Amino acid sequence: MNNILTENRLFVISGPCVIESRDMIFTIAETLKELTAKLDINYIFKASFDKANRSSISSFRGPGLDDGLKILEDVKKEFDLVITTDIHEPSQAQPVGEVVDIIQIPAFLCRQTDLLVESAKTGKVVNIKKAQFLGHEDMIHAVKKVSESGNDNIALTERGTMFGYGNLVVDFRNIIEMKKLGFPVIMDATHATQRPGGSAGVSGGNPEYAPYLAKNALMCGADGLFFEVHPDPSVAKSDGSNMIQLANFEKILEELKAVYELKKSFSS
């Protein structure tokens, strides 16, 4: 298992939803590396090369596999960072696995057997996001698809559950129960504030709730946190309505580090 997920130290996966430009990606990566180093938080950079699950066919998707992986590879080398990105097709697993350290399985696709098996074959950590329509008890099947393909480097991510139309709710029992499977559990704090398809062909959201969800997740035993951030969410090309403004992230991280240390003191 990748050490950064199993060290006795808070880790944060963060970055923009999608690669909008090389310059923007480098700015965010550099800023987040400095912030997390200052706070002694393990940092994993995340950005998508292709958003294949946008609400509208006309929505921005990203630079694509080849150009996107080149940018991620450059970020990895320039800033010496652990990198993750998501894949949507089994054929993407092998080339993505040559660049990133952690392959992220999108929530909508966590039951896709071929996607999980091909990701497992790379030997990289496979971070499976729990679907909005599943409960914690269903995740054992996704876990087995990876582990029985020869890879026990697994992480699980909670990102909220469908609640009525266009709304999500977080049941923190999911974190407690998924921890029993024996793998690191991550709270996706920003996607859990989404209102899917709730804004005329794009997803809406309430990012002001994300820090509260993250704090509660840590108290329930989450090992790490996931936040999408952007210098100016109002002009972001994907998920702007639920992202955290980069300038506000340091204060949030400071509070989360304090909560994490408090929870550790209870457990020691």
GINORKA-V27993 format. One line per field, one symbol per residue. psi: psi as a letter, one per 30 degrees, with the letter a starting at -180 (. if undefined). A space follows every 50 residues. Layout:
# GINORKA-V27993
psi: ???
This chain:
# GINORKA-V27993
psi: kkeffflhkkkkklaleljeleeeeeeeeeeeeeeeeeghkkkkkklkfk jfhlekffkkfafleeeeeeeeeeeeeeghlkkllllfkeffeeeeffel fkkkjkefgffjeeeeeeeeffflkjjjkklfgllefffeeeeeeeefgg jgiklkkkglkkjakhllkkjffeeeefeffglkkkjjeeffglikggii flkalifffeeeeeeeeefggkfllkkklkeiffgkfkgefglkkefffe eeeeeeeeeeeeeeeef.
